[in-house]
Amino acid sequence: MSKFCKAKPLRTICEVHREMYDIIFQELKEFPRQAELIEKLETAYLMAKKMDAKLRQYNAGYGKDWWEAIHAGLVAETLKRRAGQ
């Protein structure tokens, strides 16, 4: 990983989108353009899902085992964090 990149290596773009959605939905309720911001975030999330599907198609299954192993942990962590809010 680059010394300039602060991203955690085991997170996906979709997980980052989910985290951003949680922040916007929970903490920016009074923001006048919240609905517009959420709509754009949902569009970005769908684009990321399509990009992920296309990249998986190119790699013909590469990384599937990795994702299955990581996904369960990511979901559990997200649900735990949301339950604590």
DAQUIPE-V220515 format. One record per residue. N is the residue number from 1. SS is DSSP state (H for helix, E for strand, - for the rest). PSI is psi in whole degrees, -180 to 180 (999 if undefined). Layout:
<<N:SS:PSI> <N:SS:PSI>>
//
This chain:
<<1:-:142> <2:-:146> <3:-:-14> <4:-:-16> <5:-:126> <6:-:2> <7:-:145> <8:-:135> <9:-:-19> <10:-:8> <11:-:150> <12:-:165> <13:H:-34> <14:H:-38> <15:H:-40> <16:H:-41> <17:H:-41> <18:H:-42> <19:H:-42> <20:H:-42> <21:H:-45> <22:H:-45> <23:H:-48> <24:H:-46> <25:H:-41> <26:H:-42> <27:H:-13> <28:-:37> <29:-:-30> <30:-:-3> <31:-:125> <32:-:-25> <33:-:27> <34:H:-45> <35:H:-42> <36:H:-42> <37:H:-43> <38:H:-40> <39:H:-44> <40:H:-38> <41:H:-41> <42:H:-38> <43:H:-44> <44:H:-38> <45:H:-47> <46:H:-39> <47:H:-41> <48:H:-39> <49:H:-42> <50:H:-42> <51:H:-42> <52:H:-44> <53:H:-42> <54:H:-42> <55:H:-38> <56:H:-37> <57:H:-43> <58:H:-38> <59:H:-2> <60:-:55> <61:-:-3> <62:-:132> <63:-:-2> <64:H:-45> <65:H:-38> <66:H:-47> <67:H:-43> <68:H:-40> <69:H:-40> <70:H:-38> <71:H:-44> <72:H:-42> <73:H:-40> <74:H:-43> <75:H:-46> <76:H:-42> <77:H:-43> <78:H:-46> <79:H:-39> <80:H:-44> <81:H:-43> <82:H:-37> <83:H:-29> <84:-:-9> <85:-:999>>
//
